[in-house]
Amino acid sequence: MPFGTPLKGHERIQSFSQHVGELEQSQQYKVAKLFEHNCIEYVPVQHDAGGAKVAGGYWLIHPIPGYNKREYRVEACGDGFRCNCQFYRTWAKNAEPKDCTHIGAVYQWCKMRNMAKVPQRVSMGLQMVLEERT
């Protein structure tokens, strides 16, 4: 299935309600929609002939057609992940940044890979985290 299966009708994924002062849908709801619309892609680590990392080792979160148009990038760092979305960058200025839906989708992606027992003993996502720490 290609990335970004279109939304049906005028479905609302996530928006802030000024009246209530909170999001109209939960973050879990948006994570589920990212999976439903096939928007998560892992870009494997690539090495040059000398073994140095030259590219990859991150996740691209493709836009949900009809909802947003921007592609986001999630990378492993330290003991967690970071994202280039506005929500994460805004909260990253605080002492304890909050995870965005894109990071939530990557956590779920890693869990699903581990549960599916991919050919390697460690999922690609966890391999990437381990590589980042070495």
C-alpha positions as CSV (number, residue, x, y, z in Angstrom):
1,M,0.0,0.0,0.0
2,P,1.4,3.4,-0.8
3,F,2.1,5.9,1.9
4,G,-0.8,8.1,2.9
5,T,-4.1,6.5,2.1
6,P,-6.6,9.4,1.8
7,L,-9.0,10.3,4.6
8,K,-12.7,9.5,4.2
9,G,-15.0,12.6,4.1
10,H,-14.2,15.3,6.6
11,E,-12.6,13.2,9.3
12,R,-10.9,15.2,12.0
13,I,-7.7,13.6,13.3
14,Q,-6.5,16.1,15.9
15,S,-7.2,19.7,16.6
16,F,-7.2,22.0,19.6
17,S,-10.6,23.1,21.0
18,Q,-10.4,26.7,22.2
19,H,-13.8,26.2,24.0
20,V,-12.6,23.2,26.1
21,G,-8.9,24.1,26.1
22,E,-7.7,20.7,25.1
23,L,-7.3,18.4,22.1
24,E,-10.5,17.1,20.5
25,Q,-9.0,13.6,19.9
26,S,-6.4,11.7,22.0
27,Q,-2.8,11.3,20.9
28,Q,-3.5,7.5,20.7
29,Y,-6.2,8.2,18.2
30,K,-3.8,10.0,15.9
31,V,-1.1,7.3,16.3
32,A,-3.7,4.8,15.2
33,K,-4.5,6.9,12.2
34,L,-0.8,7.1,11.3
35,F,-0.8,3.3,11.2
36,E,-4.1,3.1,9.4
37,H,-2.9,5.4,6.7
38,N,0.5,3.7,6.4
39,C,2.4,6.8,7.2
40,I,5.4,5.4,9.1
41,E,8.6,4.5,7.2
42,Y,11.9,3.4,8.8
43,V,15.0,4.5,6.8
44,P,17.8,2.0,7.6
45,V,21.3,3.0,8.5
46,Q,23.7,3.1,5.5
47,H,27.4,2.8,5.9
48,D,30.3,3.7,3.6
49,A,33.0,1.3,2.5
50,G,35.0,2.1,5.7
51,G,32.0,1.3,7.9
52,A,31.1,4.8,8.9
53,K,27.5,5.8,9.2
54,V,26.6,8.1,6.3
55,A,22.8,8.2,6.3
56,G,19.6,6.7,7.6
57,G,18.7,5.3,11.0
58,Y,15.6,7.3,11.5
59,W,11.8,7.2,10.8
60,L,9.9,9.4,8.4
61,I,6.3,10.1,9.4
62,H,4.5,10.9,6.1
63,P,1.5,13.2,6.1
64,I,-2.0,12.0,6.3
65,P,-3.6,13.2,3.1
66,G,-6.4,15.7,3.8
67,Y,-5.1,16.3,7.3
68,N,-1.5,17.7,7.0
69,K,1.1,18.2,4.3
70,R,4.3,18.0,6.2
71,E,6.7,15.1,6.6
72,Y,8.3,14.7,10.1
73,R,11.5,13.0,11.1
74,V,12.0,11.0,14.4
75,E,15.5,10.0,15.5
76,A,16.7,8.1,18.5
77,C,18.7,10.1,21.0
78,G,20.1,9.1,24.4
79,D,17.3,7.1,26.1
80,G,14.5,8.2,23.9
81,F,13.5,9.9,20.7
82,R,13.3,13.4,19.3
83,C,11.1,14.8,16.5
84,N,11.2,17.9,14.3
85,C,7.5,18.8,14.8
86,Q,6.4,22.0,16.4
87,F,4.8,20.3,19.4
88,Y,8.0,18.5,20.3
89,R,10.3,21.5,19.6
90,T,8.0,23.7,21.8
91,W,8.0,21.2,24.7
92,A,11.8,20.4,24.3
93,K,12.5,23.8,25.6
94,N,11.2,22.6,29.0
95,A,13.2,20.5,31.5
96,E,11.1,17.4,30.6
97,P,9.9,17.4,26.9
98,K,6.7,15.6,26.1
99,D,6.4,13.0,23.4
100,C,4.5,14.0,20.3
101,T,2.2,11.6,18.3
102,H,5.0,11.0,15.9
103,I,7.2,9.6,18.7
104,G,4.3,7.7,20.0
105,A,3.9,6.1,16.6
106,V,7.6,5.1,16.5
107,Y,7.3,3.5,20.0
108,Q,4.4,1.5,18.8
109,W,6.2,0.6,15.5
110,C,9.2,-0.7,17.6
111,K,6.8,-2.8,19.8
112,M,5.0,-4.2,16.8
113,R,8.4,-5.2,15.2
114,N,9.5,-6.9,18.4
115,M,6.2,-8.8,18.8
116,A,6.3,-9.9,15.1
117,K,9.7,-11.4,15.7
118,V,11.4,-10.1,12.6
119,P,14.2,-12.2,11.1
120,Q,16.8,-10.6,13.3
121,R,16.6,-11.1,17.1
122,V,16.5,-7.4,17.7
123,S,14.1,-5.3,15.7
124,M,15.4,-2.7,13.3
125,G,14.2,0.1,15.6
126,L,16.0,-1.2,18.6
127,Q,19.1,-1.9,16.6
128,M,19.1,1.7,15.6
129,V,18.8,2.8,19.2
130,L,21.7,0.6,20.2
131,E,23.8,1.9,17.3
132,E,23.2,5.5,18.4
133,R,24.5,4.7,21.8
134,T,27.8,3.2,20.6
